[in-house]
Amino acid sequence: MNALWDAIVIGAGPAGMTAATTLSEGGARTLVVDEQPAPGGQIYRAVERNMDNASLSALLGPDYADGAALATSLRASAAELRFGTSVWRVDADGTVWTKADGKIERLRARNLVIASGAMERPVPVPGWTLPGVMTVGALQIMLKDAGLRPCGRLVLAGCGPLLYLFAVQCLEAGVSDLVLLDTAERANFIPALRHLPKAVSGHGPGYLRKGFGLMTALRRHGVKIYRGVSNLRIKGTERAATAIFRTGARTLRIDLDLVALHEGVIPNQQIARSIGCAHRWDEEQRCFLPILDPMRESSIAGIFIAGDGGGIVGAVASAHTGALCALAILKRLGKITEAEFADRKAIAQQALDAHLTIRPFLDRLYRPRDEVLVPANEVVVCRCEAIRAGAIRDVVQRGCLGPNQAKAFLRCGMGPCQGRICGPTVGAIIARGTGQTPDATGYYRIRPPLKPVSIGELASQYEED
Amino acid sequence: MFTRVERNSALPAGGNVLHFEGSPVPFQPGDSVAAALLAAGASPFRESPVDDSLRAPYCMMGVCFECLVEIDGRQNQQSCLTTARPGMIVKRQHGARTLG
């Protein structure tokens, strides 16, 4: 077992990179682990590689290119970086179990920064398990990581900033047959306006300008956009071939080659849940968030959660939350004085706040429809175990009170993804059925291994101990 | 279903080929196995061990586990998290992985 680290940072997206750089520059012995082969997380995926690629970086835009500076600072710092490394178990005492190239390691730190980011909200619609149905984020990852863009007819269905951004990136990448099914409810607009005064303060106007720019670009390119789309269904035999949906009073059907879904992003809560960090339901973001103090420390001392994993804030704000965690840790380690802590904290907090002004407006405007949160009976909810919403409702009718009981009855959440995809939906269906609050309903009890580990791999670790 | 943004770099550099179900699949350095397979039009990647329904990558970021394939004799590998290497032998994952 390795010596004690001052801090282990899990995840090298904007939050993790900033936390690690700040910690390391402050004199803390810091280790970074990330599943990907290079820094960037999903938002700045392959950013180092793409900086030499003029056409791809032009297409991905200046906000993406900003990630390169964070990666450069991280590389220049003394932090030890381990890429291609999965975390499959984390203990509340700061022990982190990793796996890389089939080799298991057990590491320990005084402090942990969980910066495992966001995942896309599951979008359970009929037919979503068919090949040819992906998420918008998945397609954007392919563009960033491999310079691959869809060809044939592409349908993007859902709502939220990423959907419109990716639509424009597709146009610039040469996608010529693009159809947008915008699921944002028109009724969201008026309540969202209440948050507009806040949204025009701080850095809000920059985000709003970017959004208007995207909408204008879509209009200029003459992209076919259906608005107020609901009741989306995807049909096909071997792969997705047709989308059927309601828009206004009409039901339409369009043929397609590839369809991508997106209803916003939610924290990737697997690690924090597995250690037992307390969570609470957030009605604005319609997901569970870990309970954090202002420095992003969780309910377990020494365990910090930076970035979107602590609540959706976006890439730049995530970096600032990473700085806050790092400052709190540096202070605890005695690496910075009270005065320096107070000064730097104030700067990071102010920068963070300026990027948060836009969130309530966006959260309200792109609030997912009920049919996404609690789908109809015939819809597969747990993709791994092929459990439909109706089966969950059946066990609720028979007295099932929570997700863990449903898991025992049905095996939902027990497949390879370990409930990552079905967890939010199963909880929502049960809460709706019992009339309990989401907090009272709770969530799957997440247990290690968080990633598949073989007995042989485990045994090899003990041989070395 | 997918094409490279830069067409002139579509031909693989020397030796960047893996094998999927016996057919050569060219890839670019840095591609994940999943991206290389999708670029080659390979679909599905596996069948659900529960109901035999066909599956292919959904999230491309290690969350959904729909991209599981057999790589160099090891089953249930997340192809979206595996960087493609020349000469890899990749096969569809049929049903649940076998023990041993």
Chai-1 contact restraints between the chains, C-beta under 6 A:
chainA,res_idxA,chainB,res_idxB,connection_type,confidence,min_distance_angstrom,max_distance_angstrom,comment,restraint_id
A,E35,B,G62,contact,1.0,0.0,6.0,A-B,restraint_1
A,E35,B,L81,contact,1.0,0.0,6.0,A-B,restraint_2
A,P37,B,T83,contact,1.0,0.0,6.0,A-B,restraint_3
A,Q42,B,M61,contact,1.0,0.0,6.0,A-B,restraint_4
A,R49,B,G30,contact,1.0,0.0,6.0,A-B,restraint_5
A,M119,B,V63,contact,1.0,0.0,6.0,A-B,restraint_6
A,P131,B,S43,contact,1.0,0.0,6.0,A-B,restraint_7
A,P131,B,P44,contact,1.0,0.0,6.0,A-B,restraint_8
A,P131,B,L54,contact,1.0,0.0,6.0,A-B,restraint_9
A,P131,B,A56,contact,1.0,0.0,6.0,A-B,restraint_10
A,M134,B,Y58,contact,1.0,0.0,6.0,A-B,restraint_11
A,T135,B,C59,contact,1.0,0.0,6.0,A-B,restraint_12
A,A138,B,C59,contact,1.0,0.0,6.0,A-B,restraint_13
A,A138,B,M60,contact,1.0,0.0,6.0,A-B,restraint_14
A,I141,B,M60,contact,1.0,0.0,6.0,A-B,restraint_15
A,M142,B,A35,contact,1.0,0.0,6.0,A-B,restraint_16
A,A146,B,D31,contact,1.0,0.0,6.0,A-B,restraint_17
A,A146,B,A35,contact,1.0,0.0,6.0,A-B,restraint_18
A,G147,B,R4,contact,1.0,0.0,6.0,A-B,restraint_19
A,G147,B,V5,contact,1.0,0.0,6.0,A-B,restraint_20
A,G147,B,E6,contact,1.0,0.0,6.0,A-B,restraint_21
A,L148,B,F2,contact,1.0,0.0,6.0,A-B,restraint_22
A,L148,B,A39,contact,1.0,0.0,6.0,A-B,restraint_23
A,R149,B,V5,contact,1.0,0.0,6.0,A-B,restraint_24
A,P150,B,F2,contact,1.0,0.0,6.0,A-B,restraint_25
A,C151,B,T3,contact,1.0,0.0,6.0,A-B,restraint_26
A,A173,B,V5,contact,1.0,0.0,6.0,A-B,restraint_27
A,L258,B,M1,contact,1.0,0.0,6.0,A-B,restraint_28
A,E385,B,V50,contact,1.0,0.0,6.0,A-B,restraint_29
A,A386,B,V50,contact,1.0,0.0,6.0,A-B,restraint_30
A,A386,B,D51,contact,1.0,0.0,6.0,A-B,restraint_31
A,P416,B,F65,contact,1.0,0.0,6.0,A-B,restraint_32
A,C417,B,C64,contact,1.0,0.0,6.0,A-B,restraint_33
A,C417,B,F65,contact,1.0,0.0,6.0,A-B,restraint_34
A,R420,B,V63,contact,1.0,0.0,6.0,A-B,restraint_35
A,I421,B,C64,contact,1.0,0.0,6.0,A-B,restraint_36
